[in-house]
């Protein structure tokens, strides 16, 4: 991360990751309420699935709006 090239790559990535982390916190993933690595991974996977589904719906709605505006 010491080179300018690495810093330029990391900056956009960091902003996307922080946005996802903030969304997870808003959905209640402040800390795990289960014991064990496998159960914690399962909780995280459920949150990831919910995030991906919401993102898919958002992108589909944006595409439909763009298509309707275009013609």
KOLTITI-9165 format. One line per field, with one value per atom (N, C-alpha, C, O): residue in three letters; x, y, z. Coordinates in steps of 0.02 Angstrom, whole numbers, plus 50000, padded with zeros to 5 digits. Each point is the difference from the previous one (the first is absolute). Example, Ala and Ser with C-alpha at 12.3 -4.5 7.8 and 13.67 -1.06 7.14 Angstrom:
resn	[ALA  ALA  ALA  ALA  SER  SER  SER  SER]
c1	[50660  49955  50045  50052  49930  50042  49961  50025]
c2	[49716  50059  50060  49999  50054  50059  50055  50055]
c3	[50390  50000  50000  50033  49931  50003  50037  50008]
% end
This chain:
resn	[UNK  UNK  UNK  UNK  UNK  UNK  UNK  UNK  UNK  UNK  UNK  UNK  UNK  UNK  UNK  UNK  UNK  UNK  UNK  UNK  UNK  UNK  UNK  UNK  UNK  UNK  UNK  UNK  UNK  UNK  UNK  UNK  UNK  UNK  UNK  UNK  UNK  UNK  UNK  UNK  UNK  UNK  UNK  UNK  UNK  UNK  UNK  UNK  UNK  UNK  UNK  UNK  UNK  UNK  UNK  UNK  UNK  UNK  UNK  UNK  UNK  UNK  UNK  UNK  UNK  UNK  UNK  UNK  UNK  UNK  UNK  UNK  UNK  UNK  UNK  UNK  UNK  UNK  UNK  UNK  UNK  UNK  UNK  UNK  UNK  UNK  UNK  UNK  UNK  UNK  UNK  UNK  UNK  UNK  UNK  UNK  UNK  UNK  UNK  UNK  UNK  UNK  UNK  UNK  UNK  UNK  UNK  UNK  UNK  UNK  UNK  UNK  UNK  UNK  UNK  UNK  UNK  UNK  UNK  UNK  UNK  UNK  UNK  UNK  UNK  UNK  UNK  UNK  UNK  UNK  UNK  UNK  UNK  UNK  UNK  UNK  UNK  UNK  UNK  UNK  UNK  UNK  UNK  UNK  UNK  UNK  UNK  UNK  UNK  UNK  UNK  UNK  UNK  UNK  UNK  UNK  UNK  UNK  UNK  UNK  UNK  UNK  UNK  UNK  UNK  UNK  UNK  UNK  UNK  UNK  UNK  UNK  UNK  UNK  UNK  UNK  UNK  UNK  UNK  UNK  UNK  UNK  UNK  UNK  UNK  UNK  UNK  UNK  UNK  UNK  UNK  UNK  UNK  UNK  UNK  UNK  UNK  UNK  UNK  UNK  UNK  UNK  UNK  UNK  UNK  UNK  UNK  UNK  UNK  UNK  UNK  UNK  UNK  UNK  UNK  UNK  UNK  UNK  UNK  UNK  UNK  UNK  UNK  UNK  UNK  UNK  UNK  UNK  UNK  UNK  UNK  UNK  UNK  UNK  UNK  UNK  UNK  UNK  UNK  UNK  UNK  UNK  UNK  UNK  UNK  UNK  UNK  UNK  UNK  UNK  UNK  UNK  UNK  UNK  UNK  UNK  UNK  UNK  UNK  UNK  UNK  UNK  UNK  UNK  UNK  UNK  UNK  UNK  UNK  UNK  UNK  UNK  UNK  UNK  UNK  UNK  UNK  UNK  UNK  UNK  UNK  UNK  UNK  UNK]
c1	[50041  49959  50043  49974  50090  50045  50007  50024  49956  50009  49938  49945  50064  49942  49950  49940  50085  49955  49955  49940  50087  49960  49949  49943  50077  49953  49943  49943  50071  49947  49950  49942  50082  49956  49957  49941  50089  49965  49947  49951  50057  49954  49928  49955  50031  49931  49973  49941  50102  49979  49979  49950  50088  49985  49933  49963  50020  49935  49942  49948  50059  49947  49992  49943  50112  49997  49969  49959  50059  49972  49925  49963  50013  49929  49963  49947  50081  49969  50001  49950  50105  50004  49948  49970  50020  49950  49930  49959  50027  49935  49988  49945  50106  49994  49986  49960  50074  49988  49929  49968  50006  49931  49949  49946  50072  49956  50007  49966  50077  50004  50060  50003  50044  50059  50052  50052  49934  50048  50048  50060  49913  50042  49961  49939  50096  49969  49966  50029  49911  49964  49999  49955  50094  50007  50070  50045  49963  50066  50028  49963  50100  50033  50011  49962  50093  50020  49949  49983  49994  49953  49934  49973  50002  49938  50011  49956  50101  50015  50005  49977  50054  50004  49931  49986  49970  49932  49963  49965  50042  49968  50026  49962  50103  50030  49977  49988  50006  49977  49927  49982  49976  49931  49998  49961  50082  50003  50026  49976  50073  50027  49946  49994  49967  49946  49948  49977  50005  49951  50028  49963  50101  50030  49999  49982  50037  50003  49930  49993  49956  49932  49976  49969  50044  49980  50037  49971  50092  50039  49973  49996  49986  49973  49934  49990  49966  49937  50011  49965  50082  50015  50026  49980  50065  50027  49947  50000  49956  49946  49952  49978  50007  49956  50033  49966  50098  50036  50002  49992  50018  50002  49931  49995  49952  49933  49984  49968  50053  49989  50038  49974  50088  50040  49970  49997  49979  49970  49935  49986  49975  49937  50013  49963  50089  50017  50029  49992  50042  50032  49949  50012  49935  49955  49946  49957]
c2	[49941  50059  50062  50056  49936  50057  50038  50056  49914  50033  50042  49984  50068  50041  49960  50011  49941  49959  49958  49995  49976  49959  50044  49978  50081  50045  50021  50006  50005  50020  49943  50012  49926  49943  49990  49984  50026  49986  50051  49983  50079  50052  49987  50004  49981  49986  49936  49997  49954  49937  50012  49972  50068  50013  50034  49985  50061  50034  49953  50006  49947  49951  49953  49985  49993  49954  50033  49970  50092  50035  50011  49999  50011  50008  49935  50002  49942  49935  49988  49977  50039  49991  50043  49978  50083  50044  49972  50003  49970  49970  49940  49991  49969  49942  50023  49969  50083  50026  50026  49990  50043  50025  49943  50008  49935  49942  49959  49949  50072  49967  49955  49966  50033  49958  50040  50019  49994  50036  49951  50013  49931  49946  49935  50001  49944  49936  49977  50005  49970  49974  49924  49970  50000  49927  49982  50042  49895  49976  49952  49959  50048  49955  50031  50041  49938  50027  49983  50043  49895  49980  50039  50020  49991  50037  50074  50031  49996  50070  50007  50050  49901  50002  49995  50033  49927  49994  50066  50020  50014  50066  50049  50037  49963  50046  49984  50046  49890  49982  50021  50021  49975  50023  50076  50024  50012  50072  50016  50046  49915  50011  49985  50036  49912  49984  50055  50020  50006  50055  50061  50034  49981  50058  49991  50046  49894  49988  50003  50026  49948  50004  50072  50020  50019  50070  50038  50044  49941  50033  49982  50042  49894  49978  50036  50023  49982  50034  50074  50029  50001  50071  50011  50047  49909  50007  49986  50032  49920  49986  50060  50017  50013  50059  50057  50036  49974  50053  49987  50046  49891  49982  50010  50023  49960  50009  50074  50019  50022  50072  50029  50042  49936  50023  49979  50039  49898  49975  50037  50015  50000  50036  50072  50027  50003  50069  50003  50050  49896  50000  49988  50021  49947  49990  49956  49987]
c3	[50000  50000  50000  50002  49995  50004  49935  50000  49944  49936  49983  50023  49938  49979  49959  50004  49956  49960  50044  49987  50065  50046  50037  50010  50009  50035  49954  50023  49913  49954  49987  49987  50018  49992  50062  49995  50063  50063  50018  50032  49947  50021  49977  50042  49894  49981  50033  50018  49991  50031  50072  50023  50013  50070  50009  50047  49908  50006  49988  50032  49921  49987  50059  50020  50009  50056  50061  50034  49979  50058  49992  50049  49890  49988  50017  50032  49948  50016  50075  50028  50005  50072  50036  50048  49929  50030  49990  50046  49896  49988  50045  50026  49985  50045  50071  50035  49987  50067  50007  50053  49895  50003  50003  50027  49944  50002  50063  50008  50038  50064  50011  50051  49904  50009  50039  49972  50091  50042  50032  50005  50017  50024  49992  49993  50009  49989  50064  50055  49939  50058  50001  50030  49938  49999  50024  50000  50018  50022  49947  49973  50014  49953  49932  49976  49994  49935  49946  49959  50039  49948  50004  49949  50111  50008  49982  49970  50048  49982  49924  49972  49996  49927  49968  49950  50080  49974  50005  49954  50103  50009  49948  49970  50020  49952  49929  49960  50024  49933  49989  49945  50107  49993  49988  49959  50076  49989  49930  49967  50009  49933  49947  49951  50061  49953  49998  49946  50112  50003  49964  49964  50047  49966  49925  49963  50013  49928  49969  49944  50090  49974  49996  49951  50101  49998  49946  49967  50024  49947  49931  49956  50035  49936  49985  49944  50106  49989  49985  49958  50075  49988  49929  49966  50012  49932  49947  49948  50065  49952  49995  49945  50111  49999  49962  49963  50048  49965  49925  49959  50022  49929  49968  49943  50093  49973  49992  49951  50095  49996  49940  49963  50028  49944  49934  49952  50044  49939  49984  49942  50109  49989  49977  49959  50068  49981  49929  49965  50015  49934  49944  49943  50071  49944  50016  49957]
% end
